[in-house]
Amino acid sequence: FKMDANHDSSRRGSWTEESAAAIKDSARKMSSAVTNSVLHQLKRLSHASNAYSKMSKYQQKIARTTVVVYFSFFICFSPFIISQVLILVNRGNLSTGAKQFVFASVCLAFISASINVIIYGTMHRKIRSTLRNLFT
């Protein structure tokens, strides 16, 4: 059994299109999950205003911090997901501007890993003093 070259290349092309579609769908689902998580937290805070006012100050601070952390993650990783879809759609043939966007989105994704320390440090006095003691 022998395959001709045209048949083989068409299979490869369709596999790439199927893979791109699957990755797009996966990226959309991940982005949707993060968005839904943030919206869920915001909805819980807005619908439960009485409960929120009855929460202790510490619990209010934790709720605010959680929303900020989710939001920062979403902001940092959305461009990365978009850039990966852009690469798949264009099959790696990107313009200079698109390559710069991909590079910036990767940098932003790496920054996301370290931004939590800054968020916690600015929003919680106890963590801020612990970090200060750690570095002095």
C-alpha positions as CSV (number, residue, x, y, z in Angstrom):
1,F,0.0,0.0,0.0
2,K,1.5,3.3,-1.1
3,M,0.2,6.8,-0.5
4,D,0.8,9.6,-3.1
5,A,2.3,12.9,-2.0
6,N,-0.8,14.9,-2.5
7,H,-2.9,12.7,-0.3
8,D,-0.3,12.8,2.5
9,S,0.0,16.7,2.4
10,S,-3.8,17.1,2.5
11,R,-4.0,14.9,5.6
12,R,-1.2,17.0,7.2
13,G,-3.1,20.2,6.3
14,S,-6.4,19.0,7.7
15,W,-4.7,17.8,10.9
16,T,-3.2,21.3,11.4
17,E,-6.5,22.9,10.8
18,E,-8.2,20.4,13.3
19,S,-5.4,21.1,15.8
20,A,-5.7,24.8,15.4
21,A,-9.5,24.6,15.9
22,A,-9.0,22.4,19.0
23,I,-6.4,24.8,20.5
24,K,-8.7,27.8,19.7
25,D,-11.5,26.1,21.5
26,S,-9.3,25.2,24.4
27,A,-8.0,28.8,24.7
28,R,-11.6,30.1,24.5
29,K,-12.7,27.7,27.2
30,M,-9.7,28.7,29.5
31,S,-10.3,32.4,29.0
32,S,-14.0,31.8,29.6
33,A,-13.3,29.9,32.8
34,V,-11.1,32.7,34.2
35,T,-13.7,35.3,33.2
36,N,-16.5,33.3,34.8
37,S,-14.4,32.9,38.0
38,V,-13.8,36.7,38.2
39,L,-17.5,37.4,37.4
40,H,-18.6,34.9,40.0
41,Q,-16.5,36.6,42.7
42,L,-17.8,40.0,41.7
43,K,-21.4,38.7,41.6
44,R,-21.0,37.2,45.0
45,L,-19.7,40.5,46.3
46,S,-22.4,42.6,44.7
47,H,-25.4,40.3,45.5
48,A,-24.3,39.8,49.0
49,S,-23.8,43.4,50.0
50,N,-25.5,42.8,53.4
51,A,-23.3,39.7,53.9
52,Y,-20.3,41.7,52.8
53,S,-20.9,44.4,55.3
54,K,-21.3,41.8,58.0
55,M,-18.0,40.2,57.1
56,S,-15.1,41.0,59.3
57,K,-12.5,43.5,57.9
58,Y,-10.1,40.6,57.4
59,Q,-12.6,38.7,55.3
60,Q,-13.4,41.8,53.2
61,K,-9.7,42.2,52.6
62,I,-9.3,38.6,51.5
63,A,-12.3,39.0,49.2
64,R,-10.8,42.1,47.6
65,T,-7.4,40.5,47.3
66,T,-8.9,37.5,45.6
67,V,-10.7,39.6,43.0
68,V,-7.5,41.6,42.3
69,V,-5.4,38.4,41.9
70,Y,-8.0,36.9,39.5
71,F,-8.2,40.2,37.5
72,S,-4.4,40.5,37.3
73,F,-4.1,36.9,36.1
74,F,-6.7,37.5,33.4
75,I,-5.1,40.7,32.3
76,C,-1.6,39.1,32.1
77,F,-2.6,35.8,30.4
78,S,-5.2,37.1,27.9
79,P,-2.6,38.5,25.5
80,F,-0.6,35.3,25.7
81,I,-3.6,33.2,24.8
82,I,-4.4,35.5,21.9
83,S,-0.8,35.4,20.7
84,Q,-0.9,31.6,20.7
85,V,-4.1,31.5,18.6
86,L,-2.5,34.1,16.3
87,I,0.5,31.8,15.8
88,L,-1.7,28.8,15.0
89,V,-4.0,30.7,12.6
90,N,-1.1,32.2,10.7
91,R,0.9,28.9,10.9
92,G,3.9,30.7,12.3
93,N,4.2,33.3,9.5
94,L,4.0,36.4,11.5
95,S,4.7,40.0,10.7
96,T,7.2,42.0,12.7
97,G,4.5,43.7,14.7
98,A,2.8,40.3,15.5
99,K,6.2,38.9,16.6
100,Q,6.6,41.9,18.9
101,F,3.1,41.3,20.3
102,V,4.0,37.6,20.9
103,F,7.2,38.6,22.7
104,A,5.4,41.2,24.9
105,S,2.6,38.7,25.7
106,V,5.2,36.1,26.8
107,C,6.9,38.7,29.0
108,L,3.5,39.7,30.5
109,A,2.8,36.0,31.3
110,F,6.1,35.7,33.1
111,I,5.4,38.9,35.0
112,S,2.1,37.4,36.1
113,A,4.1,34.8,38.1
114,S,5.7,37.5,40.2
115,I,2.9,40.1,40.5
116,N,1.1,38.2,43.2
117,V,3.8,39.0,45.7
118,I,3.4,42.7,44.9
119,I,-0.4,42.5,45.2
120,Y,-0.3,40.7,48.6
121,G,2.5,43.0,49.8
122,T,0.5,46.2,49.0
123,M,-2.8,44.9,50.3
124,H,-1.8,43.3,53.5
125,R,0.2,45.0,56.2
126,K,1.3,41.8,57.9
127,I,2.8,40.4,54.7
128,R,4.3,43.8,53.9
129,S,6.1,43.8,57.3
130,T,7.2,40.2,56.8
131,L,8.7,41.0,53.4
132,R,10.4,44.1,54.8
133,N,12.0,42.0,57.6
134,L,13.0,39.3,55.1
135,F,14.9,41.7,52.9
136,T,16.5,43.9,55.6
